[in-house]
Amino acid sequence: QVQLVESGGGLVQPGGSLRLSCAPSDGRIFKISDMGWYRQAPGKQREMVATVTPNNTTDYADSVKGRFTISRDNAENTVYLQMNSLKPEDTAVYYCYLGLPIVSAPDYWGQGTQVTVSS
């Protein structure tokens, strides 16, 4: 069973920045896996924020383009989400995602980290 260890959430004022980190307990699968961040706000469905493939192709939700940057460090087996110009509507629980390139394999999720943007 793969566990994803997240860190970096917290409380920040509008316009501020935070960086989230996520690393799998089994580093051997990191390099071959799609990685991503999703978020879920109270009363809303979980939504994709950003994803990155093993060859560093990225995708972003329209709402975060130009403000958030996803990156991966294959040497450290860690994926990052740099969040700048944060807005109150970015407030949510952020979940790390790992997807193996195997059709029958399950998706893996982190436990979630709270990001609150408020003055």
C-alpha positions as CSV (number, residue, x, y, z in Angstrom):
1,Q,0.0,0.0,0.0
2,V,1.5,3.3,-1.1
3,Q,1.1,6.3,1.2
4,L,1.4,9.9,0.1
5,V,2.9,12.2,2.7
6,E,1.8,15.9,2.2
7,S,3.0,19.0,3.9
8,G,2.9,22.8,3.5
9,G,-0.7,23.8,4.1
10,G,-1.8,26.6,6.4
11,L,-3.4,30.0,6.8
12,V,-2.3,32.8,4.5
13,Q,-3.6,36.3,3.7
14,P,-5.0,37.1,0.2
15,G,-2.2,37.7,-2.2
16,G,0.2,35.5,-0.2
17,S,2.0,32.3,-1.2
18,L,2.3,28.7,0.0
19,R,4.1,25.7,-1.3
20,L,2.7,22.2,-0.9
21,S,4.9,19.1,-1.0
22,C,4.0,15.4,-1.5
23,A,6.2,12.3,-1.5
24,P,5.1,8.7,-1.8
25,S,6.2,6.1,0.8
26,D,7.6,4.0,-2.1
27,G,9.9,6.2,-4.1
28,R,10.4,3.5,-6.8
29,I,7.1,4.2,-8.4
30,F,7.4,8.0,-8.4
31,K,9.3,8.3,-11.6
32,I,6.8,6.4,-13.6
33,S,3.6,7.9,-12.1
34,D,1.4,10.8,-13.0
35,M,1.3,13.2,-10.0
36,G,-1.2,15.8,-9.2
37,W,-3.0,18.1,-6.8
38,Y,-6.8,18.2,-6.3
39,R,-8.8,20.2,-3.9
40,Q,-12.2,20.1,-2.2
41,A,-13.9,23.1,-0.7
42,P,-16.8,22.7,1.8
43,G,-20.0,21.7,-0.1
44,K,-18.2,21.3,-3.4
45,Q,-16.9,18.4,-5.4
46,R,-13.3,17.5,-5.5
47,E,-11.6,19.2,-8.5
48,M,-8.3,19.0,-10.3
49,V,-5.9,21.8,-9.6
50,A,-2.8,20.7,-11.5
51,T,-1.1,17.5,-12.8
52,V,2.3,16.6,-14.1
53,T,3.3,13.5,-16.1
54,P,6.6,11.6,-15.8
55,N,8.0,13.6,-18.7
56,N,6.9,16.9,-17.1
57,T,3.8,17.7,-19.2
58,T,1.6,19.8,-17.0
59,D,-2.1,20.7,-16.9
60,Y,-3.9,23.3,-14.8
61,A,-7.4,24.3,-13.9
62,D,-8.3,27.5,-15.6
63,S,-8.9,29.1,-12.2
64,V,-5.2,28.7,-11.2
65,K,-3.4,29.2,-14.4
66,G,-0.7,31.9,-14.1
67,R,-0.8,31.7,-10.3
68,F,0.0,28.1,-9.4
69,T,3.0,26.0,-10.6
70,I,3.3,22.2,-10.3
71,S,6.8,20.6,-10.4
72,R,8.4,17.3,-9.7
73,D,11.8,16.4,-8.4
74,N,12.6,12.9,-9.5
75,A,15.8,12.8,-7.5
76,E,13.9,13.6,-4.3
77,N,10.7,11.7,-5.3
78,T,8.6,14.8,-4.5
79,V,6.0,16.8,-6.2
80,Y,5.4,20.4,-5.4
81,L,2.6,22.9,-5.8
82,Q,3.8,26.5,-5.6
83,M,0.7,28.7,-5.0
84,N,1.1,32.5,-5.5
85,S,-1.5,35.3,-5.5
86,L,-3.8,33.3,-3.4
87,K,-7.4,34.2,-3.2
88,P,-10.1,33.4,-0.6
89,E,-11.7,31.1,-3.2
90,D,-8.6,28.9,-3.1
91,T,-9.5,27.9,0.4
92,A,-9.9,24.1,0.4
93,V,-8.4,20.8,1.5
94,Y,-5.7,20.0,-1.0
95,Y,-5.1,16.3,-1.9
96,C,-2.0,14.8,-3.5
97,Y,-2.7,12.2,-6.2
98,L,-0.5,9.5,-7.7
99,G,-1.5,7.5,-10.8
100,L,0.4,4.5,-11.9
101,P,0.6,3.7,-15.7
102,I,-1.2,0.4,-15.1
103,V,-4.9,0.1,-16.0
104,S,-5.7,-2.2,-13.2
105,A,-3.8,-0.3,-10.5
106,P,-5.6,1.8,-8.0
107,D,-5.2,5.6,-7.7
108,Y,-3.5,6.8,-4.6
109,W,-4.5,9.8,-2.5
110,G,-2.9,11.7,0.3
111,Q,-4.7,12.5,3.6
112,G,-5.2,16.1,2.6
113,T,-3.8,19.4,3.8
114,Q,-5.9,22.5,4.6
115,V,-5.2,25.7,2.8
116,T,-7.1,28.7,4.2
117,V,-6.8,32.1,2.5
118,S,-8.3,34.8,4.7
119,S,-7.5,38.2,6.1
